[in-house]
Amino acid sequence: MRSLLKSRRAPGTSTVRTGRAACIALILITVTVLVTGCADYGDAEQGMEPNMEKSTEEKMKQSTDARIALPEPEATGGMSIEEALSRRRSVRSYRDEPITLADVSQLLWAAQGRTSSDGFRTAPSAGALYPLEVYLVAGSVDLLSDGVYHYQVEGHALRKINDCDQRRNLSACALDQSQITDAAIDIVFTAVFERTTVKYGDRGVQYVYIEAGHAAQNVYLQAEAINLGVCAIGAFYEDEVSELLALPEDEVPVYILSVGKV
Ligand SMILES: Cc1cc2nc3c(=O)[nH]c(=O)nc-3n(C[C@H](O)[C@H](O)[C@H](O)COP(=O)(O)O)c2cc1C
């Protein structure tokens, strides 16, 4: 599936090949839906949609509209940074209640939101090369259906890539840590190391992990300010998470955060 997605993304691909790849993709989706009951949307930019009644062309068109706008994030709040810092703790048990789409918006903005017209973000980045990508594994969010979403920094939006609650499967990739299943959402940071190593060489690898730490701390503090609990999770199998999220081959999962109501 991943090599198929990759080949469909290659520039200059002919219409015939694109059509053939789309047919194969549709067959694969059908099999996925029949076997798991879940539709893997692949990359929405590549035209993968779950509604099998629609033509491929319709799917291609729909896919460009598949962005879900997030509420505008608040740039001011009620809790001081000192209070958030002094209260912050890793929280592993959560109330069985949904969080809001506004909460999701705030957390993703804290993670990697754009804060300037020049493209700078909430978290620092070596050379402003921004190697991190952010995925939302949603299982209990008001006004948002369960599934896996890719955060679109440009436009502060979500793009759905899978329409099943994957919290339990994600937990299985992480030694069955129960906070991942019990959380309302899990945030998965992935990295395209090449964006940074192309400039900084091997040193860039360290920079990417440092950046994941910056982004995760932003989420911890933001969560504290809106009364949510977070737990950082570094113990997981990269290849299993990559497969679950159907990541492109150049993207590696680096950090997971479980988030829920306290
Ligand atoms: C890189 C990193 C990886 C971590 N991985 C896990 C993990 O897999 N599971 C877990 O329950 N906690 C994990 N934690 C959370 C630590 O256990 C926690 O930060 C530590 O106990 C200190 O507690 P505090 O965060 O409440 O101050 C991780 C923390 C960091 C920084």
The ligand as an SDF file (V2000), in Angstrom:
LIG
                    3D

 31 33  0  0  0  0  0  0  0  0999 V2000
   11.1670   10.8910   26.2120 C   0  0  0  0  0  0  0  0  0  0  0  0
   10.1270   10.4450   27.2060 C   0  0  0  0  0  0  0  0  0  0  0  0
    9.5240    9.2100   27.0420 C   0  0  0  0  0  0  0  0  0  0  0  0
    8.5300    8.8000   27.9280 C   0  0  0  0  0  0  0  0  0  0  0  0
    7.9020    7.6150   27.6980 N   0  0  0  0  0  0  0  0  0  0  0  0
    6.9120    7.2370   28.5250 C   0  0  0  0  0  0  0  0  0  0  0  0
    6.1970    6.0380   28.2650 C   0  0  0  0  0  0  0  0  0  0  0  0
    6.4310    5.3100   27.2920 O   0  0  0  0  0  0  0  0  0  0  0  0
    5.1940    5.7080   29.1230 N   0  0  0  0  0  0  0  0  0  0  0  0
    4.8620    6.4810   30.2050 C   0  0  0  0  0  0  0  0  0  0  0  0
    3.9390    6.1330   30.9290 O   0  0  0  0  0  0  0  0  0  0  0  0
    5.5230    7.6310   30.4610 N   0  0  0  0  0  0  0  0  0  0  0  0
    6.5250    8.0330   29.6580 C   0  0  0  0  0  0  0  0  0  0  0  0
    7.1690    9.2220   29.8730 N   0  0  0  0  0  0  0  0  0  0  0  0
    6.7420   10.0950   30.9940 C   0  0  0  0  0  0  0  0  0  0  0  0
    7.7270   10.0140   32.1770 C   0  0  0  0  0  0  0  0  0  0  0  0
    7.5370    8.7950   32.8330 O   0  0  0  0  0  0  0  0  0  0  0  0
    7.4380   11.1960   33.1140 C   0  0  0  0  0  0  0  0  0  0  0  0
    7.7110   12.4010   32.4260 O   0  0  0  0  0  0  0  0  0  0  0  0
    8.2940   11.1200   34.3700 C   0  0  0  0  0  0  0  0  0  0  0  0
    7.8460   10.0850   35.2010 O   0  0  0  0  0  0  0  0  0  0  0  0
    8.2620   12.4300   35.1440 C   0  0  0  0  0  0  0  0  0  0  0  0
    6.9460   12.7140   35.5680 O   0  0  0  0  0  0  0  0  0  0  0  0
    6.1850   14.0580   35.1750 P   0  0  0  0  0  0  0  0  0  0  0  0
    6.1410   14.1420   33.6750 O   0  0  0  0  0  0  0  0  0  0  0  0
    4.8170   13.9050   35.7670 O   0  0  0  0  0  0  0  0  0  0  0  0
    6.9180   15.1990   35.7550 O   0  0  0  0  0  0  0  0  0  0  0  0
    8.1540    9.6440   29.0120 C   0  0  0  0  0  0  0  0  0  0  0  0
    8.7720   10.8840   29.1670 C   0  0  0  0  0  0  0  0  0  0  0  0
    9.7240   11.2890   28.2680 C   0  0  0  0  0  0  0  0  0  0  0  0
   10.3490   12.6600   28.4440 C   0  0  0  0  0  0  0  0  0  0  0  0
  1  2  1  0
  2  3  1  0
  2 30  2  0
  3  4  2  0
  4  5  1  0
  4 28  1  0
  5  6  2  0
  6  7  1  0
  6 13  1  0
  7  8  2  0
  7  9  1  0
  9 10  1  0
 10 11  2  0
 10 12  1  0
 12 13  2  0
 13 14  1  0
 14 15  1  0
 14 28  1  0
 15 16  1  0
 16 17  1  0
 16 18  1  0
 18 19  1  0
 18 20  1  0
 20 21  1  0
 20 22  1  0
 22 23  1  0
 23 24  1  0
 24 25  2  0
 24 26  1  0
 24 27  1  0
 28 29  2  0
 29 30  1  0
 30 31  1  0
M  END
$$$$
